[in-house]
Amino acid sequence: MLNLKHPQNTNLGWSLDQRDPRFIESMMPILGLLYNCYFRVQTSGWENVPDEKILIVGSHNGGLASPDTSMMLYDWFRRFGVKRPIYGLMHPKVWDVFPPAAEMAMKAGAVRAHPKMAYAALRSGASVLVYPGGAEDVFRPHRMRDKIYFAERRGFIKLALRENVPIVPAISWGSHDTLIVLADMYKIMHQFHKMGMPWLLGIDPVVFPIYLGLPWGLAIGPLPNIPLPVSIYTRVCPPIVFERYGREAASDRTYVNECYELVKGKMQQELDILIQQATC
């Protein structure tokens, strides 16, 4: 069993104790400026968030900066306060690639994207924010900007079923234009690596995008980026409650697939509506 209190784990995203409400409060003015002036966020649907703990499932964009994620969390904090806990599951490689960003993210409630951390957070009474598509989603090519993409990962469904929590979809549109992902070259670069070429920073990434954006102009690899000042639209959708819950439901592969398709389908419908409203 993972010891979440173990000292050697506290700087690696294995602890719930790194979340610091005072740090979050100190960041709110800066996030507010980005929200109102830089990204000019338009949001809706926050009345759909119930008082109970929930699993927020999102689809995100915009590379490592992922501005729609921080803007969504800003909305959560300004509506519910910093003392209503929410933890976000963050890709483990962030701790390897950009430790300073990982340290700041942990103070805001980021934990390692691992089932044990998700279960621990929910069992503590907190809500959890998860982006099932991970790096493949946040760096998906620009031509896929209007699609919900989970990379066929279903762990979030099993999490909701086992812990008996509703799924609240959170969608966004616009931040895919804060950088323009042209293609994912991971398969090609992986072949070069097998022939002896080292990975960037010595770390095997999940994706290897080519994108247009700041500060590099044309960037190759999952490099940090400065998002362009593009308007972002977000929406929190009504909770999805399944017919069955519990360990048995979570172990039923057919039922898990049905729940996965239900969530993905509803989120795609909501995204289509949001895009239509945003572009009118």
PyRosetta script that sets phi, psi and omega in degrees:
from pyrosetta import init, pose_from_sequence

init()
pose = pose_from_sequence("MLNLKHPQNTNLGWSLDQRDPRFIESMMPILGLLYNCYFRVQTSGWENVPDEKILIVGSHNGGLASPDTSMMLYDWFRRFGVKRPIYGLMHPKVWDVFPPAAEMAMKAGAVRAHPKMAYAALRSGASVLVYPGGAEDVFRPHRMRDKIYFAERRGFIKLALRENVPIVPAISWGSHDTLIVLADMYKIMHQFHKMGMPWLLGIDPVVFPIYLGLPWGLAIGPLPNIPLPVSIYTRVCPPIVFERYGREAASDRTYVNECYELVKGKMQQELDILIQQATC")
pose.set_psi(1, 134.7)
pose.set_omega(1, -177.2)
pose.set_phi(2, -71.9)
pose.set_psi(2, 128.4)
pose.set_omega(2, 176.7)
pose.set_phi(3, -88.3)
pose.set_psi(3, 102.8)
pose.set_omega(3, -175.6)
pose.set_phi(4, -72.0)
pose.set_psi(4, -13.0)
pose.set_omega(4, -178.5)
pose.set_phi(5, -96.7)
pose.set_psi(5, -1.9)
pose.set_omega(5, -172.7)
pose.set_phi(6, -64.1)
pose.set_psi(6, 129.8)
pose.set_omega(6, -175.0)
pose.set_phi(7, -56.3)
pose.set_psi(7, -38.1)
pose.set_omega(7, -174.8)
pose.set_phi(8, -72.2)
pose.set_psi(8, -11.2)
pose.set_omega(8, -179.7)
pose.set_phi(9, -95.9)
pose.set_psi(9, -11.4)
pose.set_omega(9, -169.2)
pose.set_phi(10, -65.5)
pose.set_psi(10, -24.7)
pose.set_omega(10, -179.1)
pose.set_phi(11, -98.8)
pose.set_psi(11, 11.5)
pose.set_omega(11, -177.2)
pose.set_phi(12, -119.6)
pose.set_psi(12, 12.8)
pose.set_omega(12, 178.5)
pose.set_phi(13, 83.7)
pose.set_psi(13, 15.2)
pose.set_omega(13, -177.7)
pose.set_phi(14, -97.9)
pose.set_psi(14, 4.7)
pose.set_omega(14, -176.2)
pose.set_phi(15, -122.2)
pose.set_psi(15, 141.9)
pose.set_omega(15, 173.2)
pose.set_phi(16, -81.9)
pose.set_psi(16, -11.9)
pose.set_omega(16, -171.9)
pose.set_phi(17, -81.7)
pose.set_psi(17, -7.3)
pose.set_omega(17, -178.0)
pose.set_phi(18, -78.1)
pose.set_psi(18, -16.5)
pose.set_omega(18, 178.1)
pose.set_phi(19, -62.5)
pose.set_psi(19, 130.2)
pose.set_omega(19, -173.9)
pose.set_phi(20, -127.7)
pose.set_psi(20, 100.8)
pose.set_omega(20, -179.3)
pose.set_phi(21, -56.5)
pose.set_psi(21, -34.5)
pose.set_omega(21, 179.6)
pose.set_phi(22, -66.7)
pose.set_psi(22, -37.1)
pose.set_omega(22, 176.1)
pose.set_phi(23, -64.7)
pose.set_psi(23, -42.4)
pose.set_omega(23, 179.1)
pose.set_phi(24, -60.5)
pose.set_psi(24, -45.0)
pose.set_omega(24, 178.6)
pose.set_phi(25, -60.1)
pose.set_psi(25, -38.7)
pose.set_omega(25, -179.5)
pose.set_phi(26, -67.7)
pose.set_psi(26, -25.8)
pose.set_omega(26, -179.1)
pose.set_phi(27, -87.5)
pose.set_psi(27, -14.1)
pose.set_omega(27, -174.9)
pose.set_phi(28, -58.6)
pose.set_psi(28, -42.2)
pose.set_omega(28, 177.8)
pose.set_phi(29, -60.6)
pose.set_psi(29, -40.5)
pose.set_omega(29, 179.4)
pose.set_phi(30, -67.0)
pose.set_psi(30, -45.7)
pose.set_omega(30, 177.9)
pose.set_phi(31, -61.7)
pose.set_psi(31, -36.6)
pose.set_omega(31, 178.9)
pose.set_phi(32, -63.1)
pose.set_psi(32, -40.1)
pose.set_omega(32, 177.0)
pose.set_phi(33, -63.9)
pose.set_psi(33, -44.0)
pose.set_omega(33, 177.5)
pose.set_phi(34, -62.4)
pose.set_psi(34, -42.3)
pose.set_omega(34, -177.0)
pose.set_phi(35, -63.0)
pose.set_psi(35, -48.6)
pose.set_omega(35, -172.2)
pose.set_phi(36, -87.4)
pose.set_psi(36, -33.9)
pose.set_omega(36, -171.2)
pose.set_phi(37, -107.8)
pose.set_psi(37, -37.3)
pose.set_omega(37, -174.5)
pose.set_phi(38, -89.7)
pose.set_psi(38, -50.2)
pose.set_omega(38, -178.7)
pose.set_phi(39, -99.1)
pose.set_psi(39, -13.9)
pose.set_omega(39, 176.3)
pose.set_phi(40, 47.9)
pose.set_psi(40, 56.6)
pose.set_omega(40, -171.9)
pose.set_phi(41, -67.9)
pose.set_psi(41, 136.6)
pose.set_omega(41, 169.6)
pose.set_phi(42, -117.5)
pose.set_psi(42, 126.3)
pose.set_omega(42, -173.8)
pose.set_phi(43, -133.3)
pose.set_psi(43, 163.0)
pose.set_omega(43, 179.1)
pose.set_phi(44, -160.1)
pose.set_psi(44, 165.6)
pose.set_omega(44, 171.3)
pose.set_phi(45, 89.6)
pose.set_psi(45, 6.5)
pose.set_omega(45, -176.0)
pose.set_phi(46, -69.4)
pose.set_psi(46, -15.8)
pose.set_omega(46, 174.2)
pose.set_phi(47, -68.7)
pose.set_psi(47, -11.6)
pose.set_omega(47, 179.1)
pose.set_phi(48, -79.6)
pose.set_psi(48, -9.8)
pose.set_omega(48, -178.5)
pose.set_phi(49, -79.5)
pose.set_psi(49, 117.6)
pose.set_omega(49, 178.9)
pose.set_phi(50, -76.2)
pose.set_psi(50, 169.6)
pose.set_omega(50, -179.1)
pose.set_phi(51, -74.0)
pose.set_psi(51, -20.8)
pose.set_omega(51, -177.2)
pose.set_phi(52, -79.8)
pose.set_psi(52, 170.2)
pose.set_omega(52, 175.0)
pose.set_phi(53, -68.0)
pose.set_psi(53, 145.3)
pose.set_omega(53, -175.0)
pose.set_phi(54, -140.3)
pose.set_psi(54, 164.2)
pose.set_omega(54, 170.7)
pose.set_phi(55, -108.5)
pose.set_psi(55, 108.4)
pose.set_omega(55, 177.6)
pose.set_phi(56, -86.8)
pose.set_psi(56, 124.0)
pose.set_omega(56, -178.6)
pose.set_phi(57, -112.9)
pose.set_psi(57, 121.8)
pose.set_omega(57, -175.5)
pose.set_phi(58, -123.1)
pose.set_psi(58, 165.5)
pose.set_omega(58, 170.3)
pose.set_phi(59, -123.9)
pose.set_psi(59, 122.6)
pose.set_omega(59, -171.5)
pose.set_phi(60, -120.5)
pose.set_psi(60, 169.0)
pose.set_omega(60, -171.9)
pose.set_phi(61, -144.7)
pose.set_psi(61, 168.4)
pose.set_omega(61, 167.5)
pose.set_phi(62, 97.9)
pose.set_psi(62, 20.1)
pose.set_omega(62, 175.6)
pose.set_phi(63, 70.3)
pose.set_psi(63, -161.0)
pose.set_omega(63, -176.4)
pose.set_phi(64, -62.1)
pose.set_psi(64, -27.0)
pose.set_omega(64, 177.7)
pose.set_phi(65, -68.0)
pose.set_psi(65, -36.1)
pose.set_omega(65, 178.1)
pose.set_phi(66, 38.1)
pose.set_psi(66, 62.8)
pose.set_omega(66, -172.8)
pose.set_phi(67, -64.0)
pose.set_psi(67, -26.4)
pose.set_omega(67, 179.7)
pose.set_phi(68, -67.5)
pose.set_psi(68, -25.9)
pose.set_omega(68, 176.8)
pose.set_phi(69, -67.5)
pose.set_psi(69, -50.4)
pose.set_omega(69, -179.1)
pose.set_phi(70, -65.8)
pose.set_psi(70, -34.1)
pose.set_omega(70, 178.7)
pose.set_phi(71, -70.5)
pose.set_psi(71, -35.4)
pose.set_omega(71, 176.2)
pose.set_phi(72, -65.1)
pose.set_psi(72, -42.4)
pose.set_omega(72, 179.1)
pose.set_phi(73, -67.9)
pose.set_psi(73, -36.1)
pose.set_omega(73, 175.7)
pose.set_phi(74, -59.4)
pose.set_psi(74, -43.2)
pose.set_omega(74, 177.5)
pose.set_phi(75, -61.5)
pose.set_psi(75, -41.2)
pose.set_omega(75, 178.3)
pose.set_phi(76, -59.6)
pose.set_psi(76, -49.5)
pose.set_omega(76, -175.4)
pose.set_phi(77, -65.3)
pose.set_psi(77, -39.8)
pose.set_omega(77, -176.8)
pose.set_phi(78, -75.0)
pose.set_psi(78, -21.1)
pose.set_omega(78, 178.2)
pose.set_phi(79, -90.5)
pose.set_psi(79, -39.0)
pose.set_omega(79, -173.1)
pose.set_phi(80, -112.1)
pose.set_psi(80, -5.2)
pose.set_omega(80, -179.3)
pose.set_phi(81, 82.9)
pose.set_psi(81, 162.0)
pose.set_omega(81, -175.5)
pose.set_phi(82, -79.6)
pose.set_psi(82, -12.3)
pose.set_omega(82, -177.8)
pose.set_phi(83, -87.1)
pose.set_psi(83, -13.2)
pose.set_omega(83, 172.2)
pose.set_phi(84, -82.1)
pose.set_psi(84, 107.0)
pose.set_omega(84, -167.8)
pose.set_phi(85, -72.9)
pose.set_psi(85, 137.9)
pose.set_omega(85, 170.5)
pose.set_phi(86, -140.5)
pose.set_psi(86, 135.4)
pose.set_omega(86, 178.2)
pose.set_phi(87, -116.3)
pose.set_psi(87, 139.2)
pose.set_omega(87, 177.4)
pose.set_phi(88, -108.5)
pose.set_psi(88, 133.4)
pose.set_omega(88, 178.2)
pose.set_phi(89, -81.3)
pose.set_psi(89, 123.9)
pose.set_omega(89, -176.1)
pose.set_phi(90, -118.1)
pose.set_psi(90, 142.4)
pose.set_omega(90, -177.3)
pose.set_phi(91, -58.5)
pose.set_psi(91, 133.1)
pose.set_omega(91, -176.9)
pose.set_phi(92, -57.3)
pose.set_psi(92, -29.1)
pose.set_omega(92, -175.5)
pose.set_phi(93, -68.6)
pose.set_psi(93, -16.4)
pose.set_omega(93, 177.0)
pose.set_phi(94, -60.6)
pose.set_psi(94, -36.1)
pose.set_omega(94, 178.3)
pose.set_phi(95, -65.5)
pose.set_psi(95, -27.7)
pose.set_omega(95, 179.8)
pose.set_phi(96, -85.2)
pose.set_psi(96, -40.8)
pose.set_omega(96, -172.7)
pose.set_phi(97, -81.5)
pose.set_psi(97, -42.6)
pose.set_omega(97, -172.7)
pose.set_phi(98, -143.3)
pose.set_psi(98, 74.1)
pose.set_omega(98, -176.6)
pose.set_phi(99, -54.3)
pose.set_psi(99, -40.6)
pose.set_omega(99, 179.7)
pose.set_phi(100, -59.4)
pose.set_psi(100, -40.2)
pose.set_omega(100, 178.0)
pose.set_phi(101, -66.0)
pose.set_psi(101, -37.5)
pose.set_omega(101, 178.8)
pose.set_phi(102, -63.9)
pose.set_psi(102, -40.0)
pose.set_omega(102, 179.2)
pose.set_phi(103, -61.7)
pose.set_psi(103, -44.2)
pose.set_omega(103, 179.3)
pose.set_phi(104, -66.7)
pose.set_psi(104, -41.6)
pose.set_omega(104, -178.8)
pose.set_phi(105, -63.0)
pose.set_psi(105, -37.1)
pose.set_omega(105, 178.6)
pose.set_phi(106, -63.4)
pose.set_psi(106, -37.0)
pose.set_omega(106, 178.2)
pose.set_phi(107, -65.6)
pose.set_psi(107, -27.4)
pose.set_omega(107, 178.4)
pose.set_phi(108, -87.1)
pose.set_psi(108, -5.1)
pose.set_omega(108, 176.7)
pose.set_phi(109, 115.2)
pose.set_psi(109, 11.8)
pose.set_omega(109, 178.1)
pose.set_phi(110, -78.8)
pose.set_psi(110, 138.5)
pose.set_omega(110, 173.8)
pose.set_phi(111, -132.4)
pose.set_psi(111, 164.2)
pose.set_omega(111, -178.1)
pose.set_phi(112, -63.0)
pose.set_psi(112, 136.6)
pose.set_omega(112, 179.0)
pose.set_phi(113, -73.3)
pose.set_psi(113, 86.0)
pose.set_omega(113, -179.3)
pose.set_phi(114, -144.0)
pose.set_psi(114, 140.7)
pose.set_omega(114, -177.9)
pose.set_phi(115, -52.1)
pose.set_psi(115, -39.3)
pose.set_omega(115, -177.9)
pose.set_phi(116, -62.9)
pose.set_psi(116, -36.1)
pose.set_omega(116, 178.8)
pose.set_phi(117, -71.9)
pose.set_psi(117, -38.0)
pose.set_omega(117, 178.3)
pose.set_phi(118, -63.8)
pose.set_psi(118, -45.8)
pose.set_omega(118, 178.6)
pose.set_phi(119, -63.6)
pose.set_psi(119, -42.4)
pose.set_omega(119, -179.3)
pose.set_phi(120, -62.0)
pose.set_psi(120, -41.7)
pose.set_omega(120, -179.3)
pose.set_phi(121, -64.6)
pose.set_psi(121, -46.8)
pose.set_omega(121, 179.7)
pose.set_phi(122, -64.5)
pose.set_psi(122, -40.1)
pose.set_omega(122, -178.8)
pose.set_phi(123, -71.6)
pose.set_psi(123, -15.6)
pose.set_omega(123, 174.4)
pose.set_phi(124, -81.5)
pose.set_psi(124, -6.8)
pose.set_omega(124, -178.5)
pose.set_phi(125, 98.0)
pose.set_psi(125, 0.0)
pose.set_omega(125, -178.9)
pose.set_phi(126, -87.5)
pose.set_psi(126, 161.2)
pose.set_omega(126, 169.9)
pose.set_phi(127, -87.8)
pose.set_psi(127, 162.5)
pose.set_omega(127, -177.6)
pose.set_phi(128, -131.2)
pose.set_psi(128, 137.1)
pose.set_omega(128, 175.1)
pose.set_phi(129, -108.2)
pose.set_psi(129, 125.2)
pose.set_omega(129, -178.1)
pose.set_phi(130, -133.8)
pose.set_psi(130, 140.9)
pose.set_omega(130, 173.8)
pose.set_phi(131, -116.2)
pose.set_psi(131, 92.6)
pose.set_omega(131, -171.9)
pose.set_phi(132, -57.2)
pose.set_psi(132, -31.7)
pose.set_omega(132, -177.3)
pose.set_phi(133, -72.1)
pose.set_psi(133, -17.2)
pose.set_omega(133, 176.2)
pose.set_phi(134, 55.3)
pose.set_psi(134, -141.1)
pose.set_omega(134, -177.0)
pose.set_phi(135, -63.8)
pose.set_psi(135, -34.2)
pose.set_omega(135, 179.3)
pose.set_phi(136, -64.4)
pose.set_psi(136, -29.7)
pose.set_omega(136, 178.8)
pose.set_phi(137, -79.6)
pose.set_psi(137, -51.1)
pose.set_omega(137, -174.5)
pose.set_phi(138, -67.1)
pose.set_psi(138, -23.8)
pose.set_omega(138, 176.5)
pose.set_phi(139, -110.0)
pose.set_psi(139, 21.9)
pose.set_omega(139, -179.6)
pose.set_phi(140, -65.5)
pose.set_psi(140, 146.3)
pose.set_omega(140, -177.0)
pose.set_phi(141, -56.6)
pose.set_psi(141, 151.3)
pose.set_omega(141, -176.1)
pose.set_phi(142, -57.6)
pose.set_psi(142, -30.5)
pose.set_omega(142, 179.4)
pose.set_phi(143, -66.1)
pose.set_psi(143, -16.8)
pose.set_omega(143, 179.5)
pose.set_phi(144, -101.3)
pose.set_psi(144, 15.9)
pose.set_omega(144, -173.3)
pose.set_phi(145, -63.5)
pose.set_psi(145, -23.3)
pose.set_omega(145, -177.6)
pose.set_phi(146, -97.3)
pose.set_psi(146, 14.2)
pose.set_omega(146, -175.5)
pose.set_phi(147, -117.1)
pose.set_psi(147, 139.0)
pose.set_omega(147, 169.3)
pose.set_phi(148, -77.1)
pose.set_psi(148, 126.1)
pose.set_omega(148, -174.9)
pose.set_phi(149, -134.9)
pose.set_psi(149, 114.3)
pose.set_omega(149, -179.9)
pose.set_phi(150, -107.3)
pose.set_psi(150, 4.6)
pose.set_omega(150, -178.8)
pose.set_phi(151, 55.8)
pose.set_psi(151, 29.5)
pose.set_omega(151, 176.8)
pose.set_phi(152, 63.0)
pose.set_psi(152, 21.6)
pose.set_omega(152, 178.5)
pose.set_phi(153, -86.6)
pose.set_psi(153, 131.8)
pose.set_omega(153, -175.5)
pose.set_phi(154, -119.2)
pose.set_psi(154, 8.1)
pose.set_omega(154, -178.0)
pose.set_phi(155, -60.5)
pose.set_psi(155, -33.2)
pose.set_omega(155, -179.2)
pose.set_phi(156, -67.2)
pose.set_psi(156, -30.5)
pose.set_omega(156, 176.4)
pose.set_phi(157, -67.3)
pose.set_psi(157, -46.6)
pose.set_omega(157, 179.1)
pose.set_phi(158, -61.8)
pose.set_psi(158, -36.9)
pose.set_omega(158, 178.2)
pose.set_phi(159, -61.8)
pose.set_psi(159, -48.4)
pose.set_omega(159, -179.4)
pose.set_phi(160, -63.7)
pose.set_psi(160, -39.9)
pose.set_omega(160, -178.8)
pose.set_phi(161, -68.1)
pose.set_psi(161, -44.1)
pose.set_omega(161, -177.8)
pose.set_phi(162, -68.0)
pose.set_psi(162, -36.1)
pose.set_omega(162, -175.8)
pose.set_phi(163, -96.8)
pose.set_psi(163, 0.3)
pose.set_omega(163, 175.5)
pose.set_phi(164, 56.1)
pose.set_psi(164, 51.5)
pose.set_omega(164, 178.0)
pose.set_phi(165, -122.9)
pose.set_psi(165, 145.3)
pose.set_omega(165, 176.5)
pose.set_phi(166, -72.6)
pose.set_psi(166, 151.5)
pose.set_omega(166, 173.2)
pose.set_phi(167, -96.0)
pose.set_psi(167, 128.2)
pose.set_omega(167, 176.3)
pose.set_phi(168, -113.0)
pose.set_psi(168, 108.4)
pose.set_omega(168, -179.5)
pose.set_phi(169, -70.3)
pose.set_psi(169, 141.1)
pose.set_omega(169, 175.9)
pose.set_phi(170, -127.9)
pose.set_psi(170, 115.5)
pose.set_omega(170, -176.4)
pose.set_phi(171, -113.6)
pose.set_psi(171, 159.5)
pose.set_omega(171, 177.0)
pose.set_phi(172, -150.4)
pose.set_psi(172, 158.8)
pose.set_omega(172, 177.8)
pose.set_phi(173, -149.5)
pose.set_psi(173, 139.8)
pose.set_omega(173, 177.6)
pose.set_phi(174, 122.3)
pose.set_psi(174, -40.2)
pose.set_omega(174, -174.6)
pose.set_phi(175, -72.7)
pose.set_psi(175, -10.3)
pose.set_omega(175, 172.3)
pose.set_phi(176, -62.9)
pose.set_psi(176, -18.4)
pose.set_omega(176, 178.3)
pose.set_phi(177, -93.3)
pose.set_psi(177, 1.6)
pose.set_omega(177, 175.1)
pose.set_phi(178, -75.1)
pose.set_psi(178, -17.2)
pose.set_omega(178, 164.2)
pose.set_phi(179, -154.6)
pose.set_psi(179, 153.2)
pose.set_omega(179, -174.9)
pose.set_phi(180, -110.4)
pose.set_psi(180, 106.0)
pose.set_omega(180, 178.3)
pose.set_phi(181, -81.6)
pose.set_psi(181, 118.4)
pose.set_omega(181, -177.5)
pose.set_phi(182, -84.2)
pose.set_psi(182, -41.3)
pose.set_omega(182, -176.8)
pose.set_phi(183, -167.4)
pose.set_psi(183, 162.6)
pose.set_omega(183, 173.7)
pose.set_phi(184, -108.4)
pose.set_psi(184, 118.1)
pose.set_omega(184, -175.1)
pose.set_phi(185, -102.3)
pose.set_psi(185, 19.9)
pose.set_omega(185, -172.9)
pose.set_phi(186, -58.4)
pose.set_psi(186, -46.7)
pose.set_omega(186, -176.4)
pose.set_phi(187, -60.7)
pose.set_psi(187, -40.0)
pose.set_omega(187, 179.2)
pose.set_phi(188, -67.9)
pose.set_psi(188, -46.1)
pose.set_omega(188, -178.9)
pose.set_phi(189, -66.1)
pose.set_psi(189, -31.7)
pose.set_omega(189, 178.2)
pose.set_phi(190, -64.5)
pose.set_psi(190, -36.5)
pose.set_omega(190, 177.3)
pose.set_phi(191, -66.1)
pose.set_psi(191, -40.7)
pose.set_omega(191, 176.2)
pose.set_phi(192, -62.9)
pose.set_psi(192, -38.7)
pose.set_omega(192, 179.4)
pose.set_phi(193, -63.3)
pose.set_psi(193, -39.8)
pose.set_omega(193, 178.8)
pose.set_phi(194, -64.4)
pose.set_psi(194, -24.5)
pose.set_omega(194, 178.5)
pose.set_phi(195, -89.1)
pose.set_psi(195, 2.5)
pose.set_omega(195, 173.5)
pose.set_phi(196, 116.9)
pose.set_psi(196, -6.2)
pose.set_omega(196, 179.6)
pose.set_phi(197, -77.6)
pose.set_psi(197, 128.3)
pose.set_omega(197, -178.7)
pose.set_phi(198, -72.4)
pose.set_psi(198, 154.9)
pose.set_omega(198, 175.6)
pose.set_phi(199, -74.5)
pose.set_psi(199, 155.3)
pose.set_omega(199, 173.6)
pose.set_phi(200, -57.1)
pose.set_psi(200, 126.9)
pose.set_omega(200, -178.2)
pose.set_phi(201, 62.5)
pose.set_psi(201, 11.9)
pose.set_omega(201, 179.4)
pose.set_phi(202, 73.6)
pose.set_psi(202, 14.6)
pose.set_omega(202, -176.0)
pose.set_phi(203, -117.8)
pose.set_psi(203, 128.8)
pose.set_omega(203, 176.5)
pose.set_phi(204, -76.4)
pose.set_psi(204, 110.2)
pose.set_omega(204, -178.8)
pose.set_phi(205, -80.9)
pose.set_psi(205, 173.4)
pose.set_omega(205, 174.5)
pose.set_phi(206, -88.0)
pose.set_psi(206, -32.0)
pose.set_omega(206, 178.2)
pose.set_phi(207, -132.2)
pose.set_psi(207, 161.5)
pose.set_omega(207, 176.1)
pose.set_phi(208, -139.9)
pose.set_psi(208, 79.0)
pose.set_omega(208, -172.6)
pose.set_phi(209, -79.6)
pose.set_psi(209, 158.1)
pose.set_omega(209, 164.9)
pose.set_phi(210, -112.5)
pose.set_psi(210, 123.6)
pose.set_omega(210, -176.6)
pose.set_phi(211, -143.3)
pose.set_psi(211, 158.9)
pose.set_omega(211, 174.3)
pose.set_phi(212, -101.9)
pose.set_psi(212, 126.3)
pose.set_omega(212, 180.0)
pose.set_phi(213, 175.3)
pose.set_psi(213, 175.7)
pose.set_omega(213, 179.4)
pose.set_phi(214, -87.1)
pose.set_psi(214, 149.4)
pose.set_omega(214, 0.5)
pose.set_phi(215, -94.1)
pose.set_psi(215, 5.1)
pose.set_omega(215, -168.1)
pose.set_phi(216, -87.1)
pose.set_psi(216, -21.6)
pose.set_omega(216, -168.7)
pose.set_phi(217, 82.3)
pose.set_psi(217, -96.1)
pose.set_omega(217, 173.5)
pose.set_phi(218, -101.9)
pose.set_psi(218, 119.2)
pose.set_omega(218, -176.6)
pose.set_phi(219, -115.5)
pose.set_psi(219, 144.6)
pose.set_omega(219, 178.0)
pose.set_phi(220, -124.2)
pose.set_psi(220, 119.8)
pose.set_omega(220, -178.4)
pose.set_phi(221, 104.8)
pose.set_psi(221, 166.0)
pose.set_omega(221, -178.7)
pose.set_phi(222, -78.0)
pose.set_psi(222, 64.6)
pose.set_omega(222, -178.8)
pose.set_phi(223, -84.1)
pose.set_psi(223, 152.1)
pose.set_omega(223, 173.9)
pose.set_phi(224, -61.3)
pose.set_psi(224, 150.3)
pose.set_omega(224, -177.9)
pose.set_phi(225, -137.4)
pose.set_psi(225, 159.1)
pose.set_omega(225, 171.8)
pose.set_phi(226, -102.0)
pose.set_psi(226, 115.7)
pose.set_omega(226, -175.6)
pose.set_phi(227, -67.9)
pose.set_psi(227, 142.0)
pose.set_omega(227, 174.8)
pose.set_phi(228, -70.8)
pose.set_psi(228, 154.0)
pose.set_omega(228, -177.2)
pose.set_phi(229, -78.3)
pose.set_psi(229, 75.8)
pose.set_omega(229, -178.1)
pose.set_phi(230, -107.5)
pose.set_psi(230, 141.3)
pose.set_omega(230, 178.4)
pose.set_phi(231, -63.8)
pose.set_psi(231, 137.4)
pose.set_omega(231, -179.1)
pose.set_phi(232, -117.7)
pose.set_psi(232, 137.3)
pose.set_omega(232, 177.7)
pose.set_phi(233, -117.6)
pose.set_psi(233, 130.1)
pose.set_omega(233, 178.9)
pose.set_phi(234, -129.4)
pose.set_psi(234, 156.6)
pose.set_omega(234, 177.5)
pose.set_phi(235, -151.4)
pose.set_psi(235, 135.8)
pose.set_omega(235, 173.1)
pose.set_phi(236, -100.9)
pose.set_psi(236, 124.8)
pose.set_omega(236, -172.6)
pose.set_phi(237, -95.8)
pose.set_psi(237, 163.6)
pose.set_omega(237, 178.4)
pose.set_phi(238, -59.3)
pose.set_psi(238, 148.2)
pose.set_omega(238, -179.7)
pose.set_phi(239, -60.5)
pose.set_psi(239, 145.3)
pose.set_omega(239, 174.2)
pose.set_phi(240, -105.6)
pose.set_psi(240, 120.0)
pose.set_omega(240, 179.8)
pose.set_phi(241, -114.7)
pose.set_psi(241, 126.3)
pose.set_omega(241, -177.6)
pose.set_phi(242, -86.2)
pose.set_psi(242, 162.8)
pose.set_omega(242, -179.0)
pose.set_phi(243, -73.4)
pose.set_psi(243, -32.7)
pose.set_omega(243, -176.3)
pose.set_phi(244, -126.2)
pose.set_psi(244, 147.2)
pose.set_omega(244, 175.9)
pose.set_phi(245, -138.2)
pose.set_psi(245, 171.4)
pose.set_omega(245, 177.3)
pose.set_phi(246, 108.8)
pose.set_psi(246, 174.9)
pose.set_omega(246, -178.0)
pose.set_phi(247, -61.7)
pose.set_psi(247, -38.9)
pose.set_omega(247, -178.6)
pose.set_phi(248, -64.0)
pose.set_psi(248, -43.4)
pose.set_omega(248, 178.9)
pose.set_phi(249, -63.6)
pose.set_psi(249, -40.9)
pose.set_omega(249, -178.8)
pose.set_phi(250, -68.6)
pose.set_psi(250, -21.3)
pose.set_omega(250, -179.8)
pose.set_phi(251, -93.2)
pose.set_psi(251, -5.3)
pose.set_omega(251, -179.4)
pose.set_phi(252, -88.5)
pose.set_psi(252, 102.1)
pose.set_omega(252, -173.6)
pose.set_phi(253, -60.1)
pose.set_psi(253, -40.6)
pose.set_omega(253, 179.9)
pose.set_phi(254, -63.1)
pose.set_psi(254, -43.7)
pose.set_omega(254, -179.3)
pose.set_phi(255, -67.3)
pose.set_psi(255, -40.7)
pose.set_omega(255, 177.4)
pose.set_phi(256, -59.9)
pose.set_psi(256, -42.6)
pose.set_omega(256, 177.9)
pose.set_phi(257, -62.5)
pose.set_psi(257, -40.5)
pose.set_omega(257, 178.9)
pose.set_phi(258, -62.8)
pose.set_psi(258, -44.0)
pose.set_omega(258, 179.1)
pose.set_phi(259, -64.9)
pose.set_psi(259, -40.2)
pose.set_omega(259, 178.5)
pose.set_phi(260, -59.6)
pose.set_psi(260, -48.7)
pose.set_omega(260, -179.5)
pose.set_phi(261, -65.1)
pose.set_psi(261, -34.7)
pose.set_omega(261, 177.9)
pose.set_phi(262, -62.8)
pose.set_psi(262, -49.1)
pose.set_omega(262, -179.3)
pose.set_phi(263, -64.4)
pose.set_psi(263, -46.8)
pose.set_omega(263, -179.4)
pose.set_phi(264, -61.2)
pose.set_psi(264, -42.5)
pose.set_omega(264, -179.6)
pose.set_phi(265, -64.9)
pose.set_psi(265, -44.1)
pose.set_omega(265, 179.2)
pose.set_phi(266, -64.7)
pose.set_psi(266, -39.6)
pose.set_omega(266, 179.3)
pose.set_phi(267, -67.4)
pose.set_psi(267, -37.1)
pose.set_omega(267, 177.5)
pose.set_phi(268, -65.5)
pose.set_psi(268, -39.9)
pose.set_omega(268, 176.8)
pose.set_phi(269, -60.7)
pose.set_psi(269, -45.2)
pose.set_omega(269, -179.7)
pose.set_phi(270, -66.1)
pose.set_psi(270, -38.2)
pose.set_omega(270, 179.1)
pose.set_phi(271, -65.8)
pose.set_psi(271, -40.5)
pose.set_omega(271, 178.0)
pose.set_phi(272, -59.5)
pose.set_psi(272, -41.2)
pose.set_omega(272, 179.2)
pose.set_phi(273, -67.2)
pose.set_psi(273, -43.5)
pose.set_omega(273, 179.8)
pose.set_phi(274, -61.5)
pose.set_psi(274, -42.2)
pose.set_omega(274, 179.2)
pose.set_phi(275, -63.1)
pose.set_psi(275, -42.1)
pose.set_omega(275, 179.4)
pose.set_phi(276, -61.1)
pose.set_psi(276, -42.9)
pose.set_omega(276, 179.6)
pose.set_phi(277, -70.0)
pose.set_psi(277, -37.3)
pose.set_omega(277, -177.9)
pose.set_phi(278, -70.4)
pose.set_psi(278, -27.8)
pose.set_omega(278, -175.2)
pose.set_phi(279, -100.8)
pose.set_psi(279, 1.5)
pose.set_omega(279, 178.8)
pose.set_phi(280, -73.6)
pose.dump_pdb("model.pdb")
